[in-house]
Amino acid sequence: MTKLLLALHVLAAIVAIGPVTVAASMFPPAARRALAAPDDERAVGTVHLLHRICRVYAGVGIAVPVLGFATASAMGVMGDAWLIASTVLTVLAAGVLLVLVLPRQETLVEGGGDAAVTVRLAMFTGIFNLLWATVTVLMIVRPGSTTGA
C-alpha cells in the first residue's frame, strides 16, 4: 500500500503542481503583453487561460499533501524533520499562491493593475516556485533518511 500511496503522491505532484508552477511563471510576461496591447484578443485570452490553469490546478493540488500525509503515515515518518520542514514549506507555498499570486492575477485579469503589479507578481511567483523546488529536493534527499538517498 505504501508504494501505491507514494506513486499517487508523486503523480499528483507532477500533474497538479507542475502546471501551476509553469502557468504562474508565464503569467507576468503574458500580462505585460496584454497591458501593452489591450486590444490584442490573443494576449488577453492567454492571460485568462493562464489564470484559469493556476486556479484549477491550485484546487487539484490539495491532493498532493493529502496523499503525502497518507504516504508518510504508512511509512512511519510523520515526525521526521525533513517531513516537518516540507510540510511547513508546503503551507508557505500554498499561502503565497492563495494570498499573493492568485489575487494579483485576478486583478490583472479584471483589467486592473499595471506593469508594477506584474513585477511584484513575478517576484511572488518566484518565491512560490522556490518553495516548491525546496520541497521537491527535501522529498528526494530526505536528510537523515536511512534509505541512503
C-alpha positions as a LaTeX table, in Angstrom:
\begin{tabular}{lrrr}
\hline
Residue & $x$ (\AA) & $y$ (\AA) & $z$ (\AA) \\
\hline
Met1 & 0.00 & 0.00 & 0.00 \\
Thr2 & 2.89 & 2.37 & 0.75 \\
Lys3 & 4.22 & 2.09 & $-2.79$ \\
Leu4 & 0.80 & 2.85 & $-4.25$ \\
Leu5 & 0.37 & 5.90 & $-2.00$ \\
Leu6 & 3.87 & 7.13 & $-2.85$ \\
Ala7 & 3.23 & 6.67 & $-6.57$ \\
Leu8 & $-0.08$ & 8.57 & $-6.32$ \\
His9 & 1.59 & 11.33 & $-4.28$ \\
Val10 & 4.35 & 11.78 & $-6.86$ \\
Leu11 & 1.90 & 11.66 & $-9.77$ \\
Ala12 & $-0.35$ & 14.21 & $-8.07$ \\
Ala13 & 2.65 & 16.49 & $-7.53$ \\
Ile14 & 3.65 & 16.25 & $-11.18$ \\
Val15 & 0.13 & 16.64 & $-12.56$ \\
Ala16 & $-1.08$ & 19.34 & $-10.14$ \\
Ile17 & 1.90 & 21.39 & $-9.04$ \\
Gly18 & 3.77 & 21.34 & $-12.35$ \\
Pro19 & 1.06 & 23.18 & $-14.30$ \\
Val20 & 0.58 & 25.79 & $-11.57$ \\
Thr21 & 4.32 & 26.45 & $-11.46$ \\
Val22 & 4.61 & 26.82 & $-15.22$ \\
Ala23 & 1.40 & 28.81 & $-15.74$ \\
Ala24 & 2.18 & 31.14 & $-12.82$ \\
Ser25 & 5.65 & 31.76 & $-14.25$ \\
Met26 & 4.22 & 32.51 & $-17.69$ \\
Phe27 & 1.55 & 34.84 & $-16.34$ \\
Pro28 & 3.55 & 38.05 & $-15.59$ \\
Pro29 & 5.11 & 38.38 & $-19.08$ \\
Ala30 & 1.77 & 37.49 & $-20.68$ \\
Ala31 & 0.06 & 40.14 & $-18.55$ \\
Arg32 & 2.67 & 42.73 & $-19.59$ \\
Arg33 & 1.95 & 41.91 & $-23.24$ \\
Ala34 & $-1.79$ & 42.24 & $-22.64$ \\
Leu35 & $-1.32$ & 45.54 & $-20.82$ \\
Ala36 & 0.78 & 46.86 & $-23.71$ \\
Ala37 & $-1.84$ & 45.82 & $-26.27$ \\
Pro38 & $-5.27$ & 45.69 & $-24.60$ \\
Asp39 & $-6.98$ & 45.21 & $-27.98$ \\
Asp40 & $-4.95$ & 42.06 & $-28.71$ \\
Glu41 & $-7.54$ & 39.34 & $-28.06$ \\
Arg42 & $-4.90$ & 36.61 & $-28.15$ \\
Ala43 & $-2.78$ & 38.28 & $-25.45$ \\
Val44 & $-5.82$ & 38.90 & $-23.25$ \\
Gly45 & $-7.05$ & 35.33 & $-23.84$ \\
Thr46 & $-3.66$ & 33.95 & $-22.84$ \\
Val47 & $-3.82$ & 35.84 & $-19.54$ \\
His48 & $-7.30$ & 34.46 & $-18.84$ \\
Leu49 & $-6.21$ & 30.92 & $-19.70$ \\
Leu50 & $-3.09$ & 31.04 & $-17.53$ \\
His51 & $-5.11$ & 32.37 & $-14.59$ \\
Arg52 & $-7.70$ & 29.62 & $-15.01$ \\
Ile53 & $-4.94$ & 26.98 & $-15.09$ \\
Cys54 & $-3.49$ & 28.39 & $-11.87$ \\
Arg55 & $-6.87$ & 28.44 & $-10.11$ \\
Val56 & $-7.97$ & 24.98 & $-11.21$ \\
Tyr57 & $-4.68$ & 23.23 & $-10.55$ \\
Ala58 & $-4.28$ & 25.01 & $-7.21$ \\
Gly59 & $-7.52$ & 23.28 & $-6.22$ \\
Val60 & $-6.40$ & 19.93 & $-7.60$ \\
Gly61 & $-3.09$ & 20.42 & $-5.79$ \\
Ile62 & $-4.73$ & 19.72 & $-2.43$ \\
Ala63 & $-4.36$ & 16.06 & $-3.35$ \\
Val64 & $-0.58$ & 16.36 & $-3.02$ \\
Pro65 & $-0.38$ & 16.98 & 0.74 \\
Val66 & $-3.33$ & 14.67 & 1.41 \\
Leu67 & $-1.58$ & 11.80 & $-0.37$ \\
Gly68 & 1.73 & 12.91 & 1.16 \\
Phe69 & 0.39 & 12.61 & 4.70 \\
Ala70 & $-1.13$ & 9.21 & 3.90 \\
Thr71 & 2.21 & 8.07 & 2.49 \\
Ala72 & 4.20 & 9.46 & 5.44 \\
Ser73 & 1.85 & 7.78 & 7.88 \\
Ala74 & 2.20 & 4.45 & 6.08 \\
Met75 & 5.99 & 4.86 & 6.08 \\
Gly76 & 6.08 & 5.85 & 9.76 \\
Val77 & 7.97 & 9.09 & 9.14 \\
Met78 & 5.42 & 11.63 & 10.37 \\
Gly79 & 7.84 & 13.01 & 12.99 \\
Asp80 & 10.92 & 13.21 & 10.77 \\
Ala81 & 12.50 & 16.64 & 10.47 \\
Trp82 & 12.57 & 16.58 & 6.65 \\
Leu83 & 8.82 & 15.92 & 6.54 \\
Ile84 & 8.03 & 18.63 & 9.07 \\
Ala85 & 10.18 & 21.10 & 7.11 \\
Ser86 & 8.49 & 20.05 & 3.87 \\
Thr87 & 5.08 & 20.49 & 5.45 \\
Val88 & 5.92 & 24.00 & 6.67 \\
Leu89 & 7.30 & 24.94 & 3.24 \\
Thr90 & 4.22 & 23.48 & 1.54 \\
Val91 & 1.95 & 25.57 & 3.74 \\
Leu92 & 4.05 & 28.65 & 2.95 \\
Ala93 & 3.90 & 27.89 & $-0.79$ \\
Ala94 & 0.13 & 27.46 & $-0.63$ \\
Gly95 & $-0.14$ & 30.72 & 1.29 \\
Val96 & 1.96 & 32.59 & $-1.26$ \\
Leu97 & $-0.17$ & 31.18 & $-4.07$ \\
Leu98 & $-3.52$ & 31.89 & $-2.41$ \\
Val99 & $-2.71$ & 35.25 & $-0.81$ \\
Leu100 & $-0.10$ & 36.85 & $-3.07$ \\
Val101 & $-0.19$ & 35.26 & $-6.55$ \\
Leu102 & $-3.81$ & 34.44 & $-7.40$ \\
Pro103 & $-5.30$ & 37.74 & $-6.15$ \\
Arg104 & $-2.81$ & 39.77 & $-8.22$ \\
Gln105 & $-3.54$ & 37.62 & $-11.23$ \\
Glu106 & $-7.25$ & 38.24 & $-10.65$ \\
Thr107 & $-6.65$ & 42.00 & $-10.52$ \\
Leu108 & $-4.83$ & 41.86 & $-13.84$ \\
Val109 & $-7.44$ & 39.59 & $-15.43$ \\
Glu110 & $-10.18$ & 42.01 & $-14.42$ \\
Gly111 & $-8.35$ & 44.83 & $-16.18$ \\
Gly112 & $-6.87$ & 46.48 & $-13.11$ \\
Gly113 & $-3.24$ & 46.84 & $-12.27$ \\
Asp114 & $-0.26$ & 48.00 & $-14.24$ \\
Ala115 & 3.30 & 46.97 & $-15.06$ \\
Ala116 & 4.31 & 47.44 & $-11.40$ \\
Val117 & 1.76 & 44.82 & $-10.37$ \\
Thr118 & 3.30 & 42.36 & $-12.84$ \\
Val119 & 6.75 & 42.95 & $-11.35$ \\
Arg120 & 5.54 & 42.19 & $-7.83$ \\
Leu121 & 3.58 & 39.24 & $-9.16$ \\
Ala122 & 6.72 & 37.88 & $-10.83$ \\
Met123 & 8.57 & 38.18 & $-7.51$ \\
Phe124 & 5.83 & 36.36 & $-5.57$ \\
Thr125 & 5.67 & 33.69 & $-8.28$ \\
Gly126 & 9.42 & 33.21 & $-7.98$ \\
Ile127 & 9.07 & 32.76 & $-4.22$ \\
Phe128 & 6.28 & 30.22 & $-4.78$ \\
Asn129 & 8.43 & 28.30 & $-7.27$ \\
Leu130 & 11.47 & 28.39 & $-4.97$ \\
Leu131 & 9.43 & 27.00 & $-2.09$ \\
Trp132 & 8.16 & 24.13 & $-4.26$ \\
Ala133 & 11.65 & 23.41 & $-5.57$ \\
Thr134 & 12.91 & 23.21 & $-1.99$ \\
Val135 & 10.09 & 20.84 & $-1.02$ \\
Thr136 & 10.91 & 18.67 & $-4.04$ \\
Val137 & 14.58 & 18.47 & $-3.04$ \\
Leu138 & 13.64 & 17.60 & 0.55 \\
Met139 & 11.31 & 14.86 & $-0.70$ \\
Ile140 & 14.11 & 13.35 & $-2.77$ \\
Val141 & 17.09 & 13.78 & $-0.45$ \\
Arg142 & 15.21 & 13.27 & 2.85 \\
Pro143 & 18.01 & 14.35 & 5.21 \\
Gly144 & 18.56 & 11.77 & 7.92 \\
Ser145 & 16.79 & 9.05 & 5.95 \\
Thr146 & 18.11 & 5.54 & 6.20 \\
Thr147 & 17.40 & 4.85 & 2.52 \\
Gly148 & 20.86 & 6.06 & 1.51 \\
Ala149 & 19.47 & 8.68 & $-0.88$ \\
\hline
\end{tabular}
